[in-house]
Structures are given as C-alpha cells and as structure tokens.
Amino acid sequence: MAPPSDRARLEAALGHRFRDTGLLDQALTHASLGGRDNQRLEFLGDALLNAAVAALIHRFRPDWEEGAMSKLRTLLVRTEALAAWAADLGVELRQSMGKAKARMGQKPMADALEALLGAVYLDSGADGFSSVLAIAETRFGAAIRSAHPGLWEEADPKTTLQERAASSGLPKPVYALLSQEGPDHAPRFRVKAQVGDQSATAEGHSRKAAEAAAAKLLLVELASS
C-alpha cells in the first residue's frame, strides 16, 4: 500500500482524488507480486485512453482525415510516451524484489499509467469517461492543437528538434546513452534526449535509431508543455 503522502502527491499530479484508494493501490501493483495486480485495470485503461485521445483529436482537428488522426493517436499513446507520462506523475510500481529489484522498463510503466486511468474510470462512477477525458486533455490537448500532418513522418527528427529548440529560445538538444543491452547481433540502445528541463527516453536497435526516436517523442512533449 502506498504511504498517504505518496498517494496524495500522485493524486495531485494526476488531477483525481480517489474515493476507493484500493483501486489506486491495485493500479500500481505489478503482476510479479500476484494477487490483485494491475493487469485488468490496464486492459480497461488502454481502451479508455485510445477512446479519449481519439475524441480529443476529433474535437481539435476537425479538418483532418481519418488516416492522419489515426497516426497522431498512435504517436501520442506509444509505449515510450506513456512511460514518460508515468515518470512525470512520479509513478512507483510495486514489483517482486527477488534477490535484487529488476530494472523497471518502459512497458510496465506504460501499463501502470493505463491502469491508473482504468482506476480513475471505475472510481468516478457515472462520470468515469469524462474524468479520463479531462486527464487526457491536460496531457495531450496542447500537442493535438499544435500537431501538423506528417509530424510522425519527420525524415530527420533530430534536426527538427534542434530547429524547434532554437526558434523557441531553448538550449540545444543533448543526447545521453542510458544503457545498451542484448547480444551483439541484436543490441538494444536506450537513449535520453533533453532540451532544457524537458526530456524523453526511447529505445532502438542502434544508438542513432534510439536518438531519433527520443527526438520524435520530445517534439511531442515540447508541444504539450
């Protein structure tokens, strides 16, 4: 169970005060602990988030065709974006410790974020979807309003990010290699891109690919701020 101070901090960041704190605790419980874990809530939250983001894109981009709307939604709710959102909220996921706590990857954090939205929906009763929609708008509203068709197809997101930073009076982007895992024939690189106090983390089969993915994600983050 999360300490009251941690729970209050997360509720404030999320913008929802839980009536049933058991739902919040369940949303933050990884399947490795067994019992009432967050998998069912994650299933619910995934569907709710996709519906909420679709509704926001439909509202804010009335001139877009379905294909562009679908691609923007995919970009906004990708695993890396949801994991970054969870990190911004200060989500701490409880998992089995074993001999040493395993590194919590992006997928479990993204799942926890979706589980939180599922918990908000159930906790809000008849106003469930409206509550999820409001949270999604707080996170994605600005990015959707400022998005342009083709954002997801930027040929050189690192150059685009550098130009965006310069035009906004921000520092040049900085890239940091966080980890390199996997065998030599199939490595996985994890990179953080940072502009000022904004950052995004992504993975790729090469450092270059990971940097490009992080830059693309940070472009969305900057649009949301």
C-alpha positions in Angstrom: 0.0 0.0 0.0 1.3 3.4 -0.9 2.0 5.8 2.0 -0.6 8.6 2.3 1.9 11.2 1.4 2.9 9.4 -1.8 -0.7 8.8 -2.6 -1.6 12.4 -2.2 1.3 13.5 -4.4 0.2 11.2 -7.2 -3.4 12.2 -6.9 -2.4 15.9 -7.2 -0.3 15.2 -10.2 -3.0 13.1 -11.9 -5.8 15.5 -11.0 -8.0 12.9 -9.3 -8.6 12.2 -5.7 -9.6 8.6 -5.2 -12.6 7.6 -3.1 -11.5 4.0 -3.3 -7.8 4.0 -2.6 -7.7 0.3 -3.1 -8.1 0.9 -6.8 -5.1 3.2 -6.8 -3.0 0.6 -5.0 -4.1 -2.1 -7.4 -3.1 0.1 -10.4 0.4 0.3 -9.0 0.8 -3.4 -8.4 2.9 -5.3 -10.9 1.8 -8.8 -11.9 5.1 -10.2 -10.4 3.5 -9.8 -7.0 0.5 -11.9 -7.8 -2.9 -11.4 -6.2 -4.8 -8.2 -7.2 -2.4 -6.9 -9.8 -3.0 -4.2 -12.4 -3.5 -6.2 -15.5 -7.3 -6.0 -15.6 -7.2 -2.3 -14.9 -4.5 -1.9 -17.6 -6.8 -3.6 -20.1 -9.6 -1.2 -19.3 -7.3 1.9 -19.3 -5.8 1.0 -22.6 -9.3 1.1 -24.3 -10.3 4.3 -22.4 -7.1 6.1 -23.3 -7.4 5.3 -27.0 -11.0 6.4 -27.0 -10.2 9.6 -25.1 -7.3 10.6 -27.4 -9.5 9.8 -30.5 -12.2 12.1 -29.1 -9.8 14.9 -28.5 -8.3 14.6 -32.0 -11.8 14.6 -33.5 -12.6 17.7 -31.5 -9.5 19.8 -32.0 -8.6 18.7 -35.6 -12.0 18.9 -37.5 -10.1 19.4 -40.8 -8.1 16.2 -40.6 -8.8 12.9 -42.5 -9.1 9.6 -40.6 -5.6 8.4 -41.6 -3.8 11.4 -40.1 -6.0 11.2 -37.0 -5.1 7.6 -36.5 -1.4 8.2 -37.0 -1.3 11.0 -34.5 -3.2 8.9 -31.9 -0.6 6.1 -32.4 2.2 8.6 -31.8 0.7 10.0 -28.7 -0.1 6.7 -26.9 3.0 4.8 -27.8 4.7 3.0 -25.0 7.6 5.5 -24.7 5.1 8.4 -24.4 3.0 6.7 -21.7 6.1 5.7 -19.8 7.3 9.3 -19.9 3.9 10.4 -18.6 4.1 7.9 -15.8 7.6 9.2 -14.8 6.3 12.8 -14.9 3.5 11.8 -12.5 6.0 10.1 -10.2 4.5 6.6 -10.5 6.3 4.0 -8.5 5.2 0.5 -9.4 5.4 -2.2 -6.8 7.0 -5.4 -8.1 8.6 -8.6 -6.8 12.0 -7.9 -5.4 13.8 -11.3 -5.6 17.5 -11.0 -4.8 17.6 -7.6 -6.4 15.0 -5.3 -7.8 14.9 -5.6 -11.6 15.2 -2.5 -13.8 11.7 -1.3 -14.5 11.4 -1.0 -18.2 9.1 1.3 -20.2 6.3 -1.2 -20.9 5.5 -1.9 -17.2 5.4 1.8 -16.5 3.2 2.5 -19.6 0.9 -0.3 -18.4 0.7 1.2 -14.9 -0.3 4.5 -16.5 -3.1 2.8 -18.4 -4.1 1.0 -15.2 -4.3 4.3 -13.4 -6.7 5.6 -16.0 -8.8 2.4 -15.6 -8.8 3.0 -11.8 -9.9 6.6 -12.3 -12.8 5.5 -14.6 -14.1 3.0 -12.0 -13.6 5.4 -9.1 -15.6 8.1 -10.8 -18.8 6.2 -11.3 -21.1 7.7 -13.9 -18.6 10.4 -14.7 -15.9 7.9 -15.4 -15.1 8.6 -19.1 -15.4 12.4 -18.5 -12.8 12.1 -15.8 -10.4 10.1 -18.1 -11.1 12.6 -21.0 -10.2 15.5 -18.8 -6.9 13.9 -17.7 -6.1 13.1 -21.3 -6.8 16.6 -22.4 -4.5 18.0 -19.7 -1.7 15.8 -21.1 -2.3 15.9 -24.8 -4.5 18.8 -25.6 -1.7 21.3 -26.5 0.1 18.7 -28.5 -3.0 17.8 -30.5 -3.8 21.5 -31.2 -0.2 22.2 -32.4 0.3 19.0 -34.4 0.6 19.0 -38.2 0.0 16.2 -40.6 3.3 14.5 -41.2 4.7 15.0 -37.7 5.0 11.2 -37.3 6.9 11.1 -40.6 9.7 13.6 -39.9 12.6 12.5 -42.0 15.1 13.9 -39.5 13.5 14.4 -36.1 16.9 15.4 -34.6 17.2 18.3 -37.0 13.6 19.3 -36.5 14.1 19.2 -32.7 17.2 21.4 -32.9 15.3 23.9 -35.1 12.3 23.9 -32.7 14.6 24.5 -29.7 16.4 27.3 -31.5 13.2 29.0 -32.6 11.8 28.8 -29.0 15.0 30.2 -27.4 15.8 26.9 -25.7 19.2 25.2 -25.3 20.5 22.8 -28.0 19.3 19.2 -27.6 21.6 16.9 -25.7 21.5 13.1 -26.0 22.7 10.6 -23.4 23.1 6.8 -23.7 21.4 5.3 -20.7 22.0 1.6 -21.5 23.0 -0.9 -24.1 21.6 -4.4 -23.7 21.1 -7.6 -25.6 23.5 -9.8 -27.7 25.9 -8.3 -30.2 23.7 -9.4 -33.2 20.6 -7.8 -31.7 21.5 -4.9 -29.3 19.0 -2.5 -27.8 20.1 1.0 -27.0 18.2 3.3 -24.6 18.8 7.0 -25.0 17.5 10.2 -23.4 17.0 13.4 -25.4 16.9 16.6 -23.4 16.1 20.2 -24.2 16.3 22.4 -21.1 14.3 20.7 -18.4 12.3 18.7 -20.8 13.4 15.1 -21.7 12.2 12.0 -23.4 13.6 8.4 -23.4 13.3 5.9 -26.2 14.9 2.6 -27.3 16.2 1.4 -30.7 18.3 -1.2 -32.4 21.1 1.3 -32.8 22.1 4.4 -30.9 21.2 6.5 -33.9 17.7 5.0 -34.1 17.2 5.4 -30.4 18.2 9.1 -30.6 15.8 9.7 -33.5 13.0 8.0 -31.6 13.7 10.1 -28.5 13.9 13.3 -30.5 10.5 12.5 -32.1 9.0 11.8 -28.7 10.5 15.0 -27.2 8.9 17.0 -30.1 5.5 15.8 -28.8 6.5 16.6 -25.2 7.5 20.1 -26.1 4.2 20.7 -27.9 2.4 19.5 -24.8 4.2 22.0 -22.5 
